[in-house]
Amino acid sequence: MSLNVELLRRLCETPGVPGREERVRDLIRKEIKGLFDEVRVDAMGSLICTRKPTQKPTQKSRGRRGAGAAAPRVMLAAHMDEIGFYVRHVDDKGFLWLNPAGGFDPRNLFSRRVLVCTGKGDFVGVMNPGGKPIHISSEEDRKKVPPVEEFFVDLGMELDEVRQSVQIGDYVVMHEPFVEQPTKLVSKALDNRIACYVAIEAVRKLSRSKAGHGCEVVVAFTVQEEVGLRGAITASNAVQADLGIGLDVTLACDTPGVPESQRVTKHGDGVGIMWQDSSMIADYALSEELCGLAKRSKIPFQRCILPRGGQDGAAIQRANAGARVAAIVVGTRYIHTVTESAHRRDLQAAVDLLATWLGTVA
């Protein structure tokens, strides 16, 4: 099976910040046509997609609803939002001032092209901080890293045109093309369109399996993860899963300047199975099950721990009476920048492991 790179490209290049994921949701809804028995949008905007079992449940079913033969319900969570901004002010010179929606390192914001998404259309702008250019700045000026709130957007329009086109509450994303390298894929918003891709392609692969599957698969393409797992919390409470998998990227700090002990994952070593992050400690038996399945299926994998940062699996784990949850992740370099980079081998391994595991749950 080869990677569907064009799908990932479309996912990454479609804008969608926390709270404004509708374009990504619409793309996914069209892409998954025929893969699920039920598709709905919840009150927060998460896309909840249910695929019923194609095998009869066994007496050893892991489901906890109804009689002992009830099929287990598995929830996969993949957030649709990317980090971005909302327009908070338009000044009397036509510059746009922004409020972040998600975590940014200001060092990555200098001289960026952005897309301002409005009711009147999308407009390309340039982002820079206030201050003097290098030709007239002092050495001390050049040492300073301005905070996020000092960055503004220049649309290259006359003031009247800006005010007719942009209003408070419009949103802004980075505007950079998806790039294919020999072994890597580079883009903004790999966090977390990778997970959306993995969920879609794994269910597509599952649907083609002659053996079928004995569990009910519920994929929640969630909203507002980057500002606190908000969509996953409400979706998880509604789904009431027996088992859950959080799908996300994680750090691949196998790059210069980072000690070996802090790399989290290494590009090319396979899909990551996350044992702990700051939001969740994964279910031990379920995580070991994934590792064992990967070994038997000859799917490259790596065990990993992320000291800081979380993902939607934590919401599934704590919803209602709780659920057994593990996390499947794809190591990504340069997270929360426009140069996020994933290894093709790791991405394919994530799809293969998830699809294979879903086929074993009964």
N, C-alpha and C positions, 0 to 999 in steps of 0.2 A: 504494500500500500504506500503510495507516495503522498507527500503533503499537499494539501489544497491551499497553496500559497495565495492564490487570488482571493479566497475567502478571508484569510487573515489580513490581507492588504485592505480589503473593503471595511473590515471591522475596525482596523486601526485608524484609517483615514476618515472615518465617520465621527463627527464631533459629538461629545456627550459628557458634560460635567455632572457632578452630583446634583440631582434634582432636575436635570434636563437631559435625560437619557433617551428621550422618545425616538430620536433618529436611529440610534443603535438598536433599540427594541423593534422598530419597524423592519430593519434589515434582517434581524434574527428571525422574526416572525415569518418573513417570506422564505428564508433559507430552510426552516425546519418543516415546511409544509409536507404533510404525509408521515412525519416521523413520530408524532404523538397522537394520542386519542383525545386529549383535551388540552386546550390552550386558553389561558385567561390572564388578565392583567389585574393585579390587586390594587387596593386603594392608594398605595404609595407609588405604584408604577412598575413594580417588579413583574416580570413575565414568568408565570408558573405553568410548566408544561408537564403533562402526565402521560406516561406510556404504561399501559396495563401489561400484566404478565402474559406471556405466550405459552407457558407451561402450567400445568396444574400444580398447586402448592403441595408440598410433602408434609408428613406428620412432624418432621424435624424443622419445620419452618421457623425462621427467626422473627416472624411477625408477632405482635402482641395484641392485635385487635381481634375480637371475636373468638371463634373456636380455634383449636390448636393448629388447624391447617391453613389459617389465614396467611396470605402471601406477605412477606416483609416489605415494608415501604422504605425505599432508599431515596434520600434527598441529596442532590448535587447542587452546590451553590457556586455560582460564578458571577461576579459583579460586572456590570456594564459600564460603570462610570470611570472617567479618567480625571486626573487632577486638572484644575483650570481656575478660572476667575469669573467673577461677576462685576459688571460695570457699576461702580458706586457713585461716580461723579463725572460730569462733563464740564470742563472749565471754560472760561470766556475766550480761550484761544483754540478750543476744539480738541484739546487733549483729553483722553479718557483715563480716569483713575480707577483702580481695581481693588476688589476684595478677594483674597484667595479662597478657593474651595478645594482643600487638600493641602498636603505638605510640600513646600518648595524650599530648595536651597537657593538663596539669592544669587550665588556664584554661577548658577546655570541659566540665569535669566537675561544676561547681558546680550544686547543686539540680536534679539530673536524676532522672527516673523510670526505673527499670530493671526488667527481668524476670529473676527468679531461676528457673532451669530445673532441676528436681529430679526424682527418681524418683517423688515423691509429687504432682507437678503443677508448674505454673508459678505464681509468686507475684509480684505487683507490689510493688516497694519503692521507697524514695527514697534517693538517694545524696547525701551531703554530706561535707565534711571536718570533722575534729574542730576545736574552737575556739569562740569566742564569737560570737554574732550581732551585727549592726551596732549594735544599741541599747546594748550594753555593751562593745563593743570599742574599743580605742584607734586613733588614726590610723595608728600604726605597724603594729598588727595587720592593718588593712585593706589595707596595701601588700604583704603577704606572699602569695605563691602557694604553697600547700602541695604537696608531692610526691604522686604517685599513691598511695603506700602509706599516706597519712594519710586517705584517703577510706574511708568505711564505708557499709553499707546498713542501713536501718531498715525492717523488714517490717511494723511495726505489730502484732506478735503478742506474746503472752505467751512467756516464756522456754521453758517446756515445749513449747509448740507449735512454736517455732522449731527446737528440738532434735529434735523428732519429724519435722520436715519437711525440714530442710536438713542436708547433711553435707559434709565437706571433699571437694572435687573437683567439686561441682555448679558449673554455669557461669552467667554473668550477661551479659546484653546490654542495650543501651539500649532503652527502650520508648517509641517515638515513632511517630505515625501517618505513613503515606505521604500526601503532599500534591500535588495538581495545581495548577499555576499556568498562566496563559494560554500561556506559551511554555516553561515549565520544569517539571521533575519534581523534587520534594524528598523526601528520605528519609534515614534512617540506612541503612547497608549498600549504598548504590549502589556503593561499593567492596567487593565486586566483582560484585554480582549483575547489574550492567549487562553485564558480559562474558558471564555465563551466559545472559542474555537475548539478547545479540547472536548468540552461537553457535547457540542454539535457533532463533531466527527466520531466521538466514541459511541454515541447513540446511533449514528448512521451505520457504523460498523456492526453494532449489536443487531440492528434491524436486518442486516444481510446474513446473519448467522443462521444456519439451518437448524442448529440445536435450540435456538430460542432462549428465553430467560424466564426464571421463576419468580422474580421480584417485580414489584411495582416501582418504576423509575420516575421520580419527580425531579425535574431540573428547574431550579429557580435562577433565572437571570436577574440578579438583584440590583437595586439602586442604592446610591449614597453610602457605599462601603468606605470610600476615602474620607468620610467625615464621621465614621463611627459605627460601621456595620448596620446602619439604620434599616435598610430594606430587608436584610437577612433576618433581623430580629422579628419583624412582623410576619414575613413569609414562613419562617420556621415554626412560629406559634400556630399558624394556620395549617401547615402540612402535617405536623405531628409524626415525624419520621421515626422509624426504628433504628436505622443506620444512616449516617451522613458522611459525606466527603466534601471538604472544603477544597475548592480548586482555585489556585492562584499562582502568581509568580513568587519567587523568593530571590534573595541576593546570590549572585555569583561574583564573589570578590576575588577571583583568581587572576588578579591584575596587579601591576606594579604599585607598590606603596601600601599594600595590605598584608599583614602577617598571615602566614599559612593557617594559623589557628583560628583566624576570623573570616575565612573565605565563605563559609556556610555551604555552598555547593561549588562544583567545578564544571565548566562547560565541557560537554561531550561525554560526561560520565553517566548520563542517563537521567530519568525522571527522579525527582526528589520525593522522599517520603518523610514528612515533617513530624518529628516527635514532640517538639515543644516550641511555642513562640510566646510572646507576652500576652496573648489572648486565650490560649488553650494549651492543655497537655493532652495529647492524643490518646485514644484508647489503645492500650498496650497490645491486647490480643488482635485487634483489627489491623493495627499497623504491622504486626508480625505476619499476619495473614497476607497482607499485600507484599511484603518482602519475600515471603516464601513462594507466592504465586509468580512474582517477577523472576525469581531464580529458576523455577521449574519451566517457565515459558521462555527463558533466555531473553528477557527484556532488561536492558541495562538500567540500573537504579542506584541511587545513593541515599543513605540515611542522613538526615540533617536536623539541626536545631538553629532557630533564629532568635538571638538574644532580645531584640526589640522589634516590634511590629506584629500585626495580627491579620486575621482573615475571617471570612464568613463562616467557616466551620465552627468557630466559637459560639455563634448564635444558635446553630443547630444543636450543639451539645447542651445548651442551657435552656432550650425552649421547653415549656410545659413540664413534663415529668423527666425530661432529659433524654439523650440518645447517645449511642456509641458512635464516636466520630473519629475519623482520621483525615489527614490532609495530603493531597497530591499536588506537588508544585513543580514549576519549571524554573530552573536557575536562570536568572537574567542579569546581565551586566548593566551598570549605569542606570539603575531604576530611578524613576521620577525625573528623567531628562528626555530630550528629543532623540537621544541615541541609545535607547534601550535595545539590548542585543540578546537574542536567544539562539541556542544551537539547534539546528534542524534535528539532530539525533535525539536530543532531550525532548523536544516537542513531540516527535513521533512516538517515543517511548511512553510519554504521558497518555497519549490516545490509546495506545495498545494495552497498557496496563489497566486503564479504567474500563475499556470495553471488555477485556478478558475477565476482570473481577466481577463486573455486572452480570456476566453470563454464569457465574458460579453461585451467586446469592440465591438461596432458596430456603 
